Amino acid sequence: MSADPLSRVFAALADPTRRDMVARLASSDATVGELAQPYDMSVQAVSKHLRVLQDAGLVSRTTDARRAPVQLEAEVLDLMTRWIERYRRQAEDRFRRLDDVLDGLPDRAGRPEIATNGEAS
């Protein structure tokens, strides 16, 4: 796969089964068989999901993939967190500037207030 690391991570997490596997691995390592237990799919299908997560760098496993535990690689989650945090801060800054502009407008007396759901109150 030639996509950048962040794109691979987001693509891997686009599937709800893989997100669930990551959530489960956050609490403890698990073998492929243990990961397969709650799903209505074969161990081979679970292994394919794990391969996508592994290719994205989200999990690691040893060469003896059936018996060795799958481990979550938390540093990849840090990459996502930094990316998301950067845009969250930018959005917050934009809203703060908008609040400053709105605070500087003349009094809105006599005009209906607009509720957050878009309806006049």
N, C-alpha and C positions, 0 to 999 in steps of 0.2 A: 504494500500500500504506500503510495507516495505522498499522501496528505500530511500536513504538518501535525505535530503531536497533539495540539489542542483539538483540531478537527477530528482526529482519530478517537480521542476520548469522548467528545460529544456524540460522535456517531455510534460508538459502542454503547453509550448510556441512553441512546434513543429507544432502545428496546426495554420494555418493562421487566422482563425476566432477568435481563442482565443487571438492571438497577436493583432488583430484589437480591440478586446474588451478591452484589457489592455491599448492600445494606447488611446482609447476613454475615459476610466476611469482615465487616467492621467490628462485630462483636467477638468473633473467633475464627481461626483458620478452620478449614473443613476439607475433607477428601471429596473427590468428584462424586463418589457414591452418596456421601452425606448431603452434598449440594443437590443431588438429583431427587432425593426423597420426597420433597413436597410438590414436585412438578409431575404433571401427567405427560412425561416424555421420557425417551430412552436416555441411558447414560451417554450414548454417543451424541445425542442432540445437546445434552448439557455440556459435553466436551467441546462441541462446536461453539457454543456460547462462550465458554471459557477461553477458547482460542481467540475470539474477537477481543475479549477483555485483556488477554495477555498481549496481543498485538498492539493494543492501545497503551500498554504499560500499566494497566490498572491492577493486574494480578500477576503473580509469579508462581511457578510450580517447577519441581525438579523433573528430571527425565523419566522417572517412574511415576507418571502422572496419575495412575489409578490409586496407588496406595499413599503417596506423599500428600500432605495437606497443601491446599491452595492458599496463598497468602495475599492479602490486600497490600498494594503499594501506595501508601498514604501520600508520598511526595507528589504523585501525579494529581491527587486531589488538590494539593496546594497550588499547582499550576492553574487549575480551573478556578479556584477561589481567588487568586490574584487577578485573573482576567475579569471575573464577575465583579469583584470589589472596585476595580478601576472604573467600570461603567456605572456602578451604583453611586460612587462618589461624584462622578460627572453629572448624573441625573439629579442628585441632591443639591449640588451647586446651582444647577439651572433653576430648580424650583425655589431655592433661596433667593436668587436674583429676581425671579418673578414675584415672590412675596415682597421684596424690597420695592419693586416698581408699583405693585398694587397698594402698598402702604403709603406711597407718595402721591397717589391720586387724590383729587378732592373728595370730600365726604360724599357718600352715595345716598344721602338722605332722600327719601321719596321714591327711590327705585327699589324694586323687589330684590331681595337677596337670592342668590342662586345656590341651591343646596348641592352637595357633592354628587347627587344622583342626576343632576341636570335639570331638576324641576324647580320652578320658582316657588318660594315660600312666602 
